[in-house]
């Protein structure tokens, strides 16, 4: 964490605040996106911070060096939001040049023996104007080892001293500031709240999810995996249905493969997902658009599709259940869909369709890491 210390008269320390944003996808064309939050604490006297530098981090530090020059194409403007002495909120904005945004004439007020939080925000460039889909970056305050003497300035209220970078004592790397990932658009994936939770003998919708493409652009996806567990009963003959927007549901079973974690076909005539005589089941249901290598599921910008996984159930009795959800992924990648399909642990394979001549072979595909709506809530059916 950042740990700035100004000594002599009063003391001013700074650290990444616990409310700093988590890693997330940031969409091109969005403004005032929170990047990091810092809490400054004053001891013995109040301070007004007047100068600060914000830098782009590409190599796990927040120093002002040439390695951080790349990636400025993803950010059109950097802003600060902070409390002023009169209790109102101050704001300031600056353009980023060579990986740095310099702020002067600030009135960020830290009260005596108290604390105040300053927020670093960014406007994200559009993909069309030069932002790179899949770019990963951090944005935060310049650290001491990379500061020029005039890059930090704080006015002491009591002693009337002015502190600069040479007055700062040692501190450590701001590892608590999280990475952000640029995308043209992204999906929201959720359990459908219209789904029945009643388990019956006969036809049951064992999983129902909605996938919504952000208004900023269409999305495609290649595979989704449902985590599945159930009591001992027969569950088989799976089929997939789709509703586009508020339209009618229709079967798209012939467009996909539906398999368990062992690769067995779960469609009509295939293997049982669960069997009455084999005890409880923990499995995965792989749904892949793979009739052709180029097959993918497309959702228009601002549109919500509903996907229903329907199955035949037998031997359901009192206290028996089934449960499904889509898990998140935990390691961000940007590659093509064919490469992602080789990894059986990837739960959600999707694209923001940002590449020129997009296909399943272009490098605008990724997994479910940092999609805020993953994991989905669990759909539980009980008899």
N, C-alpha and C positions, 0 to 999 in steps of 0.2 A: 504494500500500500504506500501511497505517497505520504511522506512524513516530513513536512517542511517545518523548520524551527528557526524563529527569529528571536535572538536573545538580547542582552545588555539591559535595557529598561524593561519594557513589557516583553512578553513572549507570544509569538504567533505560530501555531502548529497547524498543519493541514494533513488530512488523510482522506482516502476514497471513502465516501459515505456508504453505509449499509444499504441505502435505497438506490444505489447506482444501478442502471438497467442491466438485466440479464442479456446474454447473447440472443440475437434475434435476426430475422430477415428484415431488411429495410428496403422499401420499394422506391424505384426511380421516380422522381417527380414529387416526392413527399417533402414537406417543409417542417422545420422546428422539431426534428426527431431527437429525443434525448439520447446522448452518447455516454455521458458520465456525470457523476455528482461528487462533489468534494465538500467535506465539512472542515471549516477553519475554526479554531478555538483560540481566543485571546486570554492571556493571563496578565494581571496587574494594570493593564490599560487597554483601551479600545484601539482598533486599527481600521483604517480605510485603505483597502487594496486598490491601487491606482493603475498598475500595469501587470499584465499577464500575457503569456504566450500559450497558444494551443497548438499542438503538433500532431501530425499523422504518424501512427506507429506501424511500421512494416517489419520490425525485427526485434520485438519484445522489449523495447525500451521507449521512453518518451523523451529522447534527446533530439536536438536539432541537428541532424546530420543528413548527408546527401542520400543515404539509403531510404529515407522517408519521403523523397521527392516524388516517387512513383505513386500513383493512386489518387492524386489530386483531381484527376478528371472525374472522379466519382462524387465530389463534393463541390457545390456551387457557392456555399456560404456557411460560415461558422458563427454561432451566436452564443452569448452568455446571458443567463438570467440569475439575478441575485437580489438580496435585500439591501435597501438603502437606510440611512440613519433615520429618516422621517417615517419609516415603516412601510413605504411603498416599494414596489418591485422595479429594479433597474434592469435595463437590457442594453446590449451592445452587440454589434455585428461587424464582421470583417471578412474579406476575401482570403482564401488560402493561396499562398504563393510559395513554391518550393517546399511544400509539406508543412508550412507554418502559417498561422494566423496571429497577428500581433494586435493587442488591445491596449489602448492608452486612455487616459482621462476617465478611468472607472471610478465609481463611488460605492464599491462593494464594502459594506460596513459590518465589522465583527465587534460586538459589544464587549466591554471589559468583563472578564471572568464569565464569558458566554461563548456561544457558537453560532455560526451561520453557514448555510449551504449555498454553493454556487453550482449551477447546472450548465454543462456544455451541450449545445444542440447543433444540429447540422441540417442544411438543405441538401437533399440528394439529387444529383443530376439524373436526367432521363437516359435510358439506354440509347435512344435515338440521337441524343446530343453528345454521346461519348462515354457514358458510364459503362462499366464492364459487369455484365451479369456474372455472378459467382465470385466477384472480388470480395476479399475478406480484409477488414481493417479495424483498427482501434483509433479513437480520437480522445485526447486528454491533455492535461496541463503539462507544459514543458518541465522536464526534471533538471535538477541542479547541474548535473555533469554536462548538460548540453546548453546551459544558459550563458548568454552574454550578460555583463554586469547590468545593462540597462533593460533586461527583459522582465524583471520583476521589481515592483516598487510598492511599498506600503508606508503610509503616513501614521505615525504614532500620535494618538490624540492627547495624551497627558504630557509626555516629554517633548513632543513636537519634533522628534527625530524622524528621519526618512530612511527606511531600510531598503537595501537593494540586494541583488543576488549574492554579493560578497558577505552579507550579514547572515546568510542562511547557514545553519548547521547541517549535518549529514542526514540523509533519509534513504529509504529503499525504493525499489522499483514498484510501479503502480500495477501490480499483477491483478488486482481486484477489478480493474477496468476490463470489461468483456469485449469480445470481438463482435462485429456486425457483418452481415453478408448482404451484398447488393443483389436484388432481383427485380426483374421487370414487373412481375406480378406474383401471386402465390395463391394456393388453395386453402380453404378452411374445411376441415374434415370433422364431422360430428355425428354422434349417435342420433338417429331420428327420434324425436320425442312423440311422434305419432305411432310408433311401433307398439304392437301388442306385447304384453308381458305374460300372457297366459299360454301355458304349454298344453297341447292337446295331442291325442292320437290322431294321426292324419297329417294334413299339410300344415306346416308352421314356418313362419318367417324367423329364422334363427339369428339373422343379423340384418340390420337396416341402418345405413349411414347416408348422410348427405355430403356432397362435395361441392363447394361453391368457389367459382373463379372470381378473384378480386375484380372490381370494376376497371382496374388499370390494364387488364389484358387477359386473354384466354390462357388456360392451362391444359396440359395433356398429362396422362399418366399411363403407365405400362403394367404395373403390378401393385396389388395391395394384399396384405396378409392379415387374416383375422386370427387372433389368439383365441383358442377354444377349449372349454372344459365342460364336462357334463356327467350326469349320473349314468349308470348302466341302463341302456335302452337302445333300440335300433334307430339310427339316424342315417338316412341314405337318400339317393336320387336327388342330389343338389342341383339347383338351377339358379341362374342370375337374371334378375329383372331390373329394368331401368325406367325411371320417370324423368323426363326432361322438363324442368320448370314445374308448372302445374299440370302438365299433360298426362295422358294415361300411361300406365305401366305396360311395358312390353318385354318379352324375353329376349335376352342377348346371349343366352347360354352358348349358342353356336359360334360366338365371336371370341370366347375365352376358353382356357383350360381351368378346371377346378380340381385341385389335388391336395392331398394331405402332406405332412412333412416327410413321408417316405416316398412321395412321388406317385402314389396310387390315385387313379382316376376316381372322383367322387360323384360324377354325373350318373344319370340313370343307367343301370346295367353295370356300374362299377362297384368299387368297394364300399363298405359301410364306414361312415365317419365314426360311429359308435355302435356297439353291439350289446344286446341285453345280457349276454352271458359272460361278458369280459370285464366287468367292473367299471369303475369310473374312468374317464378319458381326459387326458391333457394332450392337445394336438395343435396343429396350425392348419389353416385353410388358405392355400395359395390360389389367388385369382389373377391370371395373367392374360393379357391381350396378346396372343401369340399364334393366331392362325397364320400370319405371315410375320417375318422378322420386322417388317415395317408397320405392323399393326400397333395402334395406340388409341386410347380413349380421349376424346377432345371435348372440352367444355368452353363455351363462349364466355367472354368477359361479362361479369355480373350475373351469370346464370347459375342456378343450383340444380344439380342432378341428384336424384335419390337412387340408391342401389340396394336391392333387396335380395338376400340370399335365402332361398326357399328350399325346404327339405321335407321329406316324409318321415314321420316319427311313429314308432310302435312300441308297445310295452311301457308307455308312460303311466306312472302310478303316483300315489301320494308321496310328497317330499322329493320327487325327482325334479331335476333342473337342467338347463343349459345356459352357458354364458359366453359372450363374444365381445371382443373389442379390438381396435387397431392400436398397436404400440407405437411409440416414437422410435426414432433412430438416434444414435449418440455420437456420430462422427461425421462431420460435414465433408462432402465430396462434390466435385463437379466433373462429370465425365459423360459418356454416352450411355444410352439405355442398355445396349447389348452387354457392356461391361458390368453394369450394375446387376443385371440378371444372373451373373455368375456367382453372386454372393447371396446365399439362401437366407441370410440374417437380415437383409434389407426389407423393412416392413412396408415402405411406401416409395415407389419410384415415380417421379413426376418431373415435368419440365415447364419452364415459363415461356417456351416457344420464342426465345429471344434470338436464336441463331438465324443467320441468313440461310434460306433453303432448309429450314428445320426438318429433321427426320430423327429416327431412333439411333442414327449414327452420328449426330452432331453433339458437340460438347456443351449442351445446355440442359442436361439432365442431372438430377440430384436425388437425395433421399429425404426422409421425413425429419431430419435434424432441424431444430429451430422453428418448425411450424407450431405456432402457439396453441393450436387446437389439438395437438397430439400429445399424449395418448388420448383417444376418445374415451368417453364414459362407457361403462360396460352395459350391454343389453342382456339382462337376465330374464329367462323364462322359467316359470315354475308351474307345476301341475295343480 
